[in-house]
Amino acid sequence: MGSIQEAVSITEERVKGVEENDTVYVAVGLNAEKNKKLLHWTTHKFSGNSICLLHIHQPDLVNSFSKAETNVFEYEPKDHATKAFQEHGSQTVHELLDKYILTLVPAGVQASKLLIEKDDIEKGIIEAIAQHNIRCLVMGAAADRHKMGVDSENTPGIVTAPVVLMLDSNTEAKQSEKIKSELIPDVLKYLDSSDMEETENGNSRCSLNAEWSFNSVIARTKLTDLLVHEDDEELQNWRAKEISCRKEVEVQLAREKQDVQEMKNQRDKIICELQMVQDQSSTLRNQMLESKCMVTELEEKIISAVDLLISFKEKRDKLRIEHANAVRKVEVLRKFGEVDTTSSYVVEFPAFSFMEINEATQDFDQSWKIGEGRYGSVYKGLLRNMPVAIKMLPSYGCQNQLEFQHQVEVLSRVRHPNLLTLIGSCAESKSLVYEYLNNGSLESHLACKDRTPLPWQIRISIATDICSALIFLQSSKPCIIHGNLKPSKVLLDANFVAKLGDLGIPSLVQHSMDSADTGTVVCNNSHKHLAYVDPECLVTGKFTPESDVYSFGIILLQLLTGRPLSGLVRDMKCALEMENLKTVLDFSAGEWPLHQTTQLAYLALRCCEKTWLNRPDLVSEIWSVLKPFRTICIDRRQELTSKKLQRAPSHFVCPIVQEVMEDPYIAADGFTYEEEAIRGWLDSGHNTSPMTNLKLEHTDLVPNYALHNAILEWQQL
Ligand SMILES: Nc1ncnc2c1ncn2[C@@H]1O[C@H](COP(=O)(O)OP(=O)(O)OP(=O)(O)O)[C@@H](O)[C@H]1O
């Protein structure tokens, strides 16, 4: 390939070879003045030929402008703006080319335009040559015309002479690459270099690509506009239009930017609010969980409260029933005159369950069994921490639990220091719960089974104890008959104080067997105890107060003689008739005071009279004989019980302070206490019995004058 100079000369030669029907392509740039002159030259040189205006439009100039502003336009609207800008540029070029065409038409030139969009002008021209089979292309001359050697004088009005490029469509066009690289470039680049030369005053072409930006576009446009015929009104208008357009775009961009910023702010605000809502939501969720837990807890509490309420209601109903029954019982008892209506209080009588009885006797363990009589077995037991004796009555008979409970409660109210205390009962199992006396029965002492024989003083004091109890029973209203008095029913406490047990049992059991018979006690004559039974009772079948006197007489004879029952009365009678009492007296009891003992022997025989009318009166005759013995007997009893506590009768001792009482008072539980002690107990907030631990019906205290006198009497002895 040759130099540019050679290419120009070749082109000159070929101008002449342009056919009339050939289209002459004129490469036009943006410089209107130059374009005008170039067109003028071309129409002059190629008159008769049709002319096509070729313009390489560079959209990338606008793109580079947008790329340079990337940090500003981060949002979609920039694409719209760029697009609008591009479209506007393309349209403007079209309009410009159309204006050129309009200038050519009056001169009879057939003109057209070819607009090719290409970022690179060289490539654009090469593409145009190849695609449109261009044979003749006219371009403005290079700025450095001195290199080209073109005579400018032949082309007046134009700074440099145009270049005519003649191309053979079959050969040269196909070798467009070669043309591009070696021949065409310098010529083509003129289009831009000339622009650049004028706008940037000779700066290198590189700046076009490297420093192209929105500002340079504006600057270039302005400079171009200034340099290219400022008086050209159309261009001025076009420039003004473009400037206003640009301003509009700028304003729109600024607005969009502001919008974007506002949207960003809104987004940040929404994110902030969202965060807050999320925080609130998690807090609410936690609160909901807590609430759920609380609800569950409360539900459980409500359920247990309801359960409690139900059980309280049941208890209340039960208590109401019990209260109604109690009222009914009181009414019944009042009717029969069995209750002392003058009494200001009612002693609470505990009713035990069968479970408790069962537990107390270790499931009725045989080792806990004390004995067995006609009316059932007796067990030792530990009930509510108290040692007790439990009598299991036979379950036969039609007596119902309520009747049983009534009768037992009546019996429990009969209290005396020489009567075994009935602590409570179990209607379910028909059992009676007594205080437990650990010194055995008189029967066992008289039999001397593993025991030291009782001294005569103790024997006589036992007789006085029995007499005291019988006087109490017979003086009760109504009169109470023991009906089964015998040594096994005389129990001894640690101080050898005698207490009568099983009071009213025959009556209770007989009621069970024959509830219709309520007034009398029927004698059961089928056993060995008959020796103690009033012979009249054996005939009539009915017990009387004198029946107990008869039994007492037999016991007294036993105490004096220690002999078996058989022939006991007869032997004593004989001994007295023989005035030889000593022959029958039990000297294992010590040296009996003979004179007083003879008195007792006569008294005992009188008690054993077959006819009740011949028997002595308990108070006026029996007690008067026994009373003088008390001093001697009590002293002896005290000797036997060394401890101070044991010397005093147990019922003289306050259960709380364990000392002989000075001011004995009866509490609602029926027990007698030292006044100061029981008041202290109640004042300290207790409302239960110190003995039974059961709730007291009231806290009233009644002075026990009888006991007080007895204590005084005992103390004076
Ligand atoms: N509260 C008690 N404390 C200590 N032992 C007692 C108590 N009650 C009864 N006993 C003992 O139990 C034994 C049996 O007594 P229970 O009254 O059942 O029969 P009994 O008196 O021998 O004959 P029956 O009752 O048939 O006339 C008594 O002999 C006595 O030793």
PDBQT file of the ligand as one rigid body, heavy atoms in Angstrom, charges set to zero:
ROOT
HETATM    1  N1  LIG A 801     -59.421 -49.817 129.721  1.00  0.00    +0.000 N 
HETATM    2  C1  LIG A 801     -58.730 -50.918 129.929  1.00  0.00    +0.000 A 
HETATM    3  N2  LIG A 801     -57.445 -50.839 130.303  1.00  0.00    +0.000 NA
HETATM    4  C2  LIG A 801     -56.722 -51.926 130.528  1.00  0.00    +0.000 A 
HETATM    5  N3  LIG A 801     -57.209 -53.142 130.398  1.00  0.00    +0.000 NA
HETATM    6  C3  LIG A 801     -58.495 -53.311 130.077  1.00  0.00    +0.000 A 
HETATM    7  C4  LIG A 801     -59.318 -52.200 129.810  1.00  0.00    +0.000 A 
HETATM    8  N4  LIG A 801     -60.538 -52.636 129.511  1.00  0.00    +0.000 NA
HETATM    9  C5  LIG A 801     -60.497 -53.998 129.580  1.00  0.00    +0.000 A 
HETATM   10  N5  LIG A 801     -59.272 -54.404 129.905  1.00  0.00    +0.000 N 
HETATM   11  C6  LIG A 801     -58.789 -55.773 130.030  1.00  0.00    +0.000 C 
HETATM   12  O1  LIG A 801     -59.469 -56.577 129.107  1.00  0.00    +0.000 OA
HETATM   13  C7  LIG A 801     -59.968 -57.720 129.695  1.00  0.00    +0.000 C 
HETATM   14  C8  LIG A 801     -61.201 -58.177 128.975  1.00  0.00    +0.000 C 
HETATM   15  O2  LIG A 801     -62.239 -57.365 129.313  1.00  0.00    +0.000 OA
HETATM   16  P1  LIG A 801     -63.759 -57.624 128.889  1.00  0.00    +0.000 P 
HETATM   17  O3  LIG A 801     -64.559 -56.570 129.545  1.00  0.00    +0.000 OA
HETATM   18  O4  LIG A 801     -63.892 -57.726 127.434  1.00  0.00    +0.000 OA
HETATM   19  O5  LIG A 801     -64.058 -59.054 129.359  1.00  0.00    +0.000 OA
HETATM   20  P2  LIG A 801     -64.424 -59.562 130.782  1.00  0.00    +0.000 P 
HETATM   21  O6  LIG A 801     -64.636 -58.434 131.680  1.00  0.00    +0.000 OA
HETATM   22  O7  LIG A 801     -63.359 -60.478 131.141  1.00  0.00    +0.000 OA
HETATM   23  O8  LIG A 801     -65.765 -60.394 130.576  1.00  0.00    +0.000 OA
HETATM   24  P3  LIG A 801     -67.185 -59.947 130.142  1.00  0.00    +0.000 P 
HETATM   25  O9  LIG A 801     -67.048 -58.686 129.394  1.00  0.00    +0.000 OA
HETATM   26  O10 LIG A 801     -67.580 -61.058 129.288  1.00  0.00    +0.000 OA
HETATM   27  O11 LIG A 801     -67.980 -59.833 131.343  1.00  0.00    +0.000 OA
HETATM   28  C9  LIG A 801     -60.182 -57.292 131.123  1.00  0.00    +0.000 C 
HETATM   29  O12 LIG A 801     -60.073 -58.331 132.031  1.00  0.00    +0.000 OA
HETATM   30  C10 LIG A 801     -59.069 -56.303 131.352  1.00  0.00    +0.000 C 
HETATM   31  O13 LIG A 801     -57.936 -56.953 131.876  1.00  0.00    +0.000 OA
ENDROOT
TORSDOF 0
